[in-house]
Amino acid sequence: MPERPVLVLTATGGQGRAVTEALLARGATVRALVRDAARPAAQELAGRGVEVVTGVLEDPGPLADAMRGVAGVFALTTPFESGPAAEIAQGRAILAAAREAAVPHLVFSSVAGALDHSGVPHFDSKAVVEADVRASGVPFTILGPTYFYDNALGGTDRILAGFLDLPLPGDRPLQQLARTDHGAFAADALLDPDRYLGHRIELASDSVTPTEMAAALSDVLGQEVRHNPVPLAAVTNEDMHAMWTFLTDPGYQVDIPALHAAHPDIAWTGFAAWARQTFTPGR
């Protein structure tokens, strides 16, 4: 276990929080970068002994300050606030800071399929960041998460009303990932860097069809949930339309059995188990 802290960028977001929780569970010292240290989520981390620092992904100065003296950094970029060009700029700011601070290991969370020339805007921007990571001289590991189970929570009201809205055929498997599994994997890479340095690893917990997902949700909720196959033409956002076109065919290509066999210490939460953990009353 490294004595120096591990830095988690965007530590109160979905991915960052999962990585922070996994690191804390393993007894690591964590430094968390957040936008606003006064927010309740940041204060809660501070109350648990996490060193909370402030900064944004676009500003390499505070990023470099946060990165000094760390054992490793968990980083991600996002196009969903300001677009793909902003995501690339975030990646370059992170790498400039990592070089300045001489970070010994950067674990970058990209996306599965980023190197498949899919034409999905936020896949392509992450591919640019990945190329920058490889060329940066910073020791790295790249993780490629598939579709997160938690994305379904954007449609919670519809699920509770009996409908799972997905722009996929009912029998088309969708490789997906539990945030907790992603967090555990990233923590393992950060705490055992020699095993992971220089590798790019795509991650998936399960591969289930929309029909199977609806059946699992029905079982948990005790009421029928039906898959509603949203027409692709109804997905008007250019990025999301391109993503769902890709997920319909060819989709992610993670070798799930080989991944799970190589990393048996990860829980690899199935969709049905995630549904029980998420939708069971009182949990």
C-alpha positions as CSV (number, residue, x, y, z in Angstrom):
1,M,0.0,0.0,0.0
2,P,1.6,3.3,-1.0
3,E,2.1,5.8,1.8
4,R,1.6,8.7,-0.6
5,P,-2.0,9.7,-1.4
6,V,-3.8,8.7,-4.5
7,L,-5.5,11.6,-6.3
8,V,-9.0,11.2,-7.7
9,L,-10.2,13.9,-10.1
10,T,-13.9,14.8,-10.1
11,A,-14.2,12.7,-6.9
12,T,-17.8,13.5,-6.2
13,G,-19.0,12.5,-9.7
14,G,-20.3,9.0,-10.6
15,Q,-17.0,7.5,-11.6
16,G,-14.8,9.4,-9.2
17,R,-16.9,8.6,-6.2
18,A,-16.8,4.9,-7.0
19,V,-13.0,5.0,-7.3
20,T,-12.7,7.0,-4.1
21,E,-15.0,4.5,-2.2
22,A,-12.9,1.5,-3.5
23,L,-9.6,3.1,-2.5
24,L,-11.0,3.9,1.0
25,A,-12.2,0.4,1.4
26,R,-8.7,-0.8,0.7
27,G,-7.2,1.5,3.3
28,A,-5.6,3.9,0.8
29,T,-4.9,7.6,1.6
30,V,-7.0,9.6,-0.8
31,R,-6.8,13.1,-2.1
32,A,-9.9,14.3,-3.8
33,L,-10.2,17.1,-6.4
34,V,-13.6,18.8,-6.5
35,R,-14.9,22.0,-7.9
36,D,-16.4,23.2,-4.7
37,A,-15.1,22.0,-1.3
38,A,-18.2,23.5,0.5
39,R,-20.6,21.1,-1.2
40,P,-22.1,18.4,1.1
41,A,-20.6,15.6,-0.9
42,A,-17.1,17.1,-0.6
43,Q,-17.6,17.8,3.1
44,E,-18.7,14.2,3.6
45,L,-15.5,13.0,2.1
46,A,-13.4,15.4,4.2
47,G,-15.2,14.0,7.3
48,R,-14.0,10.6,6.4
49,G,-10.3,11.6,6.3
50,V,-10.1,12.4,2.6
51,E,-7.9,15.4,1.7
52,V,-10.1,17.6,-0.4
53,V,-8.6,20.1,-2.8
54,T,-10.3,22.3,-5.4
55,G,-9.7,22.7,-9.1
56,V,-11.2,22.1,-12.5
57,L,-10.1,19.8,-15.4
58,E,-9.4,22.8,-17.7
59,D,-6.8,24.5,-15.5
60,P,-3.4,22.8,-15.4
61,G,-2.1,25.1,-12.6
62,P,-4.3,23.8,-9.7
63,L,-4.2,20.4,-11.2
64,A,-0.4,20.2,-11.0
65,D,-0.6,21.5,-7.4
66,A,-3.1,18.7,-6.5
67,M,-0.9,16.1,-8.3
68,R,2.3,16.9,-6.4
69,G,3.6,14.1,-4.2
70,V,0.9,11.5,-5.2
71,A,1.4,7.8,-5.8
72,G,-1.1,7.9,-8.8
73,V,-3.9,9.8,-10.3
74,F,-7.4,8.7,-11.5
75,A,-8.6,11.0,-14.3
76,L,-11.4,11.3,-16.8
77,T,-12.6,13.8,-19.3
78,T,-16.1,14.7,-20.4
79,P,-17.7,16.3,-23.5
80,F,-21.2,16.5,-22.0
81,E,-20.9,20.1,-20.6
82,S,-19.0,21.9,-23.4
83,G,-18.5,19.5,-26.2
84,P,-15.8,17.2,-27.7
85,A,-13.2,20.0,-28.2
86,A,-13.5,20.9,-24.5
87,E,-13.0,17.3,-23.6
88,I,-9.7,17.2,-25.6
89,A,-8.6,20.4,-23.9
90,Q,-9.3,18.9,-20.5
91,G,-7.2,15.9,-21.4
92,R,-4.3,18.1,-22.5
93,A,-4.6,20.2,-19.3
94,I,-4.5,17.0,-17.2
95,L,-1.4,15.7,-19.1
96,A,0.4,19.1,-18.8
97,A,-0.2,19.0,-15.1
98,A,0.9,15.4,-14.8
99,R,4.1,16.1,-16.6
100,E,4.8,19.1,-14.4
101,A,4.1,17.2,-11.2
102,A,6.0,14.1,-12.4
103,V,3.1,11.8,-11.7
104,P,4.3,8.2,-11.5
105,H,1.0,6.6,-12.8
106,L,-2.0,8.1,-14.5
107,V,-5.1,5.9,-14.7
108,F,-7.3,7.4,-17.4
109,S,-10.9,6.4,-17.8
110,S,-11.9,6.5,-21.5
111,V,-14.7,4.4,-23.1
112,A,-14.8,0.9,-24.6
113,G,-14.9,1.2,-28.4
114,A,-13.0,4.5,-28.5
115,L,-10.5,3.0,-30.9
116,D,-13.1,1.4,-33.2
117,H,-13.6,4.5,-35.5
118,S,-17.2,4.4,-34.6
119,G,-18.0,8.0,-35.5
120,V,-19.5,8.6,-32.1
121,P,-18.4,12.1,-31.2
122,H,-17.6,11.4,-27.5
123,F,-15.8,8.2,-28.4
124,D,-13.7,10.0,-31.0
125,S,-12.8,12.8,-28.6
126,K,-11.7,10.2,-26.0
127,A,-9.6,8.5,-28.7
128,V,-7.7,11.8,-29.2
129,V,-7.1,12.0,-25.5
130,E,-5.9,8.4,-25.4
131,A,-3.4,9.2,-28.2
132,D,-2.2,12.2,-26.2
133,V,-1.8,10.0,-23.1
134,R,0.3,7.6,-25.0
135,A,2.5,10.3,-26.4
136,S,2.8,12.3,-23.2
137,G,5.6,10.3,-21.5
138,V,3.5,10.0,-18.4
139,P,3.3,6.4,-17.2
140,F,-0.3,5.3,-17.8
141,T,-3.1,2.8,-17.7
142,I,-6.2,3.3,-19.9
143,L,-9.5,1.8,-18.8
144,G,-12.4,1.5,-21.3
145,P,-15.8,1.2,-19.5
146,T,-18.8,0.1,-21.4
147,Y,-22.3,1.4,-20.8
148,F,-22.9,1.9,-17.1
149,Y,-25.9,0.3,-15.4
150,D,-26.6,3.6,-13.7
151,N,-27.5,5.2,-17.0
152,A,-30.9,3.5,-16.6
153,L,-31.6,5.7,-13.6
154,G,-32.2,8.6,-15.9
155,G,-35.5,6.8,-16.7
156,T,-36.4,5.7,-13.2
157,D,-39.9,7.2,-13.4
158,R,-40.6,5.3,-16.6
159,I,-39.2,2.1,-15.2
160,L,-41.5,2.5,-12.2
161,A,-44.4,3.1,-14.6
162,G,-43.6,-0.2,-16.3
163,F,-41.4,0.8,-19.3
164,L,-37.7,0.4,-20.0
165,D,-37.0,2.8,-22.8
166,L,-33.9,1.7,-24.9
167,P,-33.3,2.3,-28.6
168,L,-32.2,-1.3,-29.1
169,P,-33.9,-4.4,-30.4
170,G,-35.2,-6.5,-27.5
171,D,-32.8,-9.4,-28.4
172,R,-29.6,-7.2,-28.9
173,P,-27.1,-7.8,-26.0
174,L,-25.7,-4.6,-24.5
175,Q,-22.4,-5.0,-22.6
176,Q,-22.7,-3.0,-19.4
177,L,-20.7,-2.2,-16.3
178,A,-21.4,-1.6,-12.6
179,R,-19.8,1.6,-11.3
180,T,-18.6,-0.3,-8.2
181,D,-16.8,-2.8,-10.5
182,H,-15.2,0.1,-12.4
183,G,-14.2,1.7,-9.1
184,A,-12.7,-1.5,-7.8
185,F,-10.7,-2.1,-11.0
186,A,-9.4,1.4,-11.1
187,A,-8.4,1.2,-7.4
188,D,-6.5,-2.1,-8.2
189,A,-4.6,-0.4,-11.0
190,L,-3.7,2.5,-8.8
191,L,-2.5,0.4,-5.9
192,D,-0.7,-2.3,-8.0
193,P,0.7,-0.2,-10.9
194,D,3.3,-2.7,-12.0
195,R,0.6,-5.0,-13.1
196,Y,-1.2,-2.5,-15.3
197,L,1.3,0.1,-16.6
198,G,1.1,0.6,-20.3
199,H,-2.1,-1.5,-20.7
200,R,-5.5,-0.5,-22.2
201,I,-8.3,-2.6,-20.7
202,E,-11.9,-2.5,-21.6
203,L,-14.4,-3.3,-18.8
204,A,-17.8,-5.0,-18.7
205,S,-19.7,-6.7,-15.9
206,D,-22.4,-8.3,-17.9
207,S,-24.0,-8.6,-21.3
208,V,-27.8,-8.6,-21.3
209,T,-30.6,-7.8,-23.7
210,P,-33.2,-5.2,-23.1
211,T,-35.8,-8.0,-22.7
212,E,-33.6,-9.6,-20.0
213,M,-33.1,-6.3,-18.3
214,A,-36.9,-5.7,-18.3
215,A,-37.4,-9.2,-16.8
216,A,-34.9,-8.5,-14.0
217,L,-36.5,-5.2,-13.2
218,S,-39.9,-6.9,-13.2
219,D,-38.7,-9.5,-10.7
220,V,-37.3,-6.8,-8.4
221,L,-40.2,-4.4,-8.5
222,G,-42.9,-7.1,-8.4
223,Q,-44.7,-5.6,-11.4
224,E,-44.3,-5.9,-15.1
225,V,-41.6,-3.8,-16.8
226,R,-41.6,-4.0,-20.6
227,H,-38.9,-3.0,-23.0
228,N,-40.0,-0.1,-25.1
229,P,-37.8,-0.1,-28.3
230,V,-37.4,3.6,-28.9
231,P,-36.9,4.2,-32.7
232,L,-33.4,5.5,-33.5
233,A,-35.0,8.3,-35.5
234,A,-36.5,9.6,-32.2
235,V,-33.0,10.1,-30.7
236,T,-32.3,13.6,-32.0
237,N,-29.1,14.4,-30.2
238,E,-26.3,13.8,-32.7
239,D,-23.9,12.2,-30.2
240,M,-26.5,9.9,-28.7
241,H,-27.9,8.9,-32.0
242,A,-24.4,7.9,-33.2
243,M,-23.8,6.0,-29.9
244,W,-27.0,4.0,-30.1
245,T,-26.4,3.3,-33.8
246,F,-23.0,1.9,-32.8
247,L,-24.4,-0.1,-29.8
248,T,-27.0,-1.6,-32.2
249,D,-24.3,-2.8,-34.5
250,P,-21.5,-3.7,-33.9
251,G,-21.6,-2.8,-30.2
252,Y,-18.9,-3.2,-27.6
253,Q,-16.5,-6.1,-28.1
254,V,-15.2,-6.9,-24.6
255,D,-14.2,-10.5,-24.1
256,I,-16.1,-10.8,-20.9
257,P,-15.2,-14.4,-19.9
258,A,-11.5,-13.7,-20.4
259,L,-11.7,-10.4,-18.5
260,H,-13.4,-11.9,-15.5
261,A,-11.1,-14.9,-15.4
262,A,-8.1,-12.6,-15.4
263,H,-9.5,-10.5,-12.6
264,P,-11.4,-12.8,-10.2
265,D,-11.0,-10.4,-7.3
266,I,-13.5,-8.0,-8.9
267,A,-17.1,-8.6,-7.9
268,W,-18.4,-8.4,-11.5
269,T,-21.9,-7.5,-10.6
270,G,-24.5,-8.8,-12.9
271,F,-27.4,-6.7,-14.1
272,A,-29.9,-8.6,-12.0
273,A,-27.9,-8.1,-8.9
274,W,-27.5,-4.4,-9.6
275,A,-31.2,-4.1,-10.1
276,R,-31.8,-5.8,-6.7
277,Q,-29.3,-3.5,-5.0
278,T,-30.8,-0.4,-6.7
279,F,-34.5,-0.9,-6.7
280,T,-35.2,-3.1,-3.7
281,P,-37.1,-0.9,-1.1
282,G,-35.1,0.0,1.9
283,R,-31.7,-0.6,0.3
